[in-house]
Amino acid sequence: MNRQDHQWRKSSYSAGNGNCVEIADALSTSAVRDTQHRELGALLFDSGEWRAFLSVAKHRSL
């Protein structure tokens, strides 16, 4: 996944103070990066890992 070729987005729930993460999706991978430190790269998750994380986050089990 070339992280420069993908559309990065952040949640509309994010505050304006820059303490956010951004997400970019590819066919089978999701990338997550720190909005304030984009130069540090991103964490990559396969689709199963990302779905599992979102499910846990949605149910506030973190």
Secondary structure, 3 states (H helix, E strand, C coil): CCHHHCCCECCCCCCCCCCCEEEEECCCEEEEEEHHHHHHCCEEEEHHHHHHHHHHHHCCCC
